[in-house]
Amino acid sequence: MSAGVPSRSERDLTEQERRILADAHAELRQAVEAYEPFLGKELRPGEPVSVVNADGMRAAQEQVEAAEDQLWQLRERLLGWARPAWAPRASLVSDWFSGEDADYDQVIDPVRP
């Protein structure tokens, strides 16, 4: 396995492997969505400051981290793609899976056939 470069393409995966990977992506998206209410928003004059349940926030963040770890383990096992050390945790990126990110699913690597 080379640094950051998959040893297999997603095209090489079986239908079951693709489904497993898609399910892991969906689980992470759901966990991030459940975590977003804890991220807060811009404070404006006259608006009340929202109160957050620390236990709920911790549980939501742990769920995001567990789902993210599972996804990276699957990527490494199925594709040979190790998580880069510089990649931020999903719980630190509020718009990690925005609708605009779908454009990146269509990008083709010109180096890989």
ZIGIWO-V159990 format. One record per backbone hydrogen bond with DSSP energy under -1.0 kcal/mol. NH is the residue of the N-H (numbers start at 1). CO is the residue of the C=O. If there is no record, write none. Layout:
# ZIGIWO-V159990
NH:CO + NH:CO
This chain:
# ZIGIWO-V159990
5:2 + 7:79 + 8:79 + 12:9 + 13:10 + 18:14 + 19:15 + 20:16 + 21:17 + 22:18 + 23:19 + 24:20 + 25:21 + 26:22 + 27:23 + 28:24 + 29:25 + 30:26 + 31:27 + 32:28 + 33:29 + 34:30 + 35:31 + 36:32 + 38:35 + 39:36 + 47:44 + 57:53 + 58:54 + 59:55 + 60:56 + 61:57 + 62:58 + 63:59 + 64:60 + 65:61 + 66:62 + 67:63 + 68:64 + 69:65 + 70:66 + 71:67 + 72:68 + 73:69 + 74:70 + 75:71 + 76:72 + 77:73 + 78:74 + 79:75 + 81:75 + 87:84 + 92:89 + 93:90 + 96:93 + 98:95 + 101:98 + 102:99 + 103:100 + 104:101 + 105:102 + 106:103
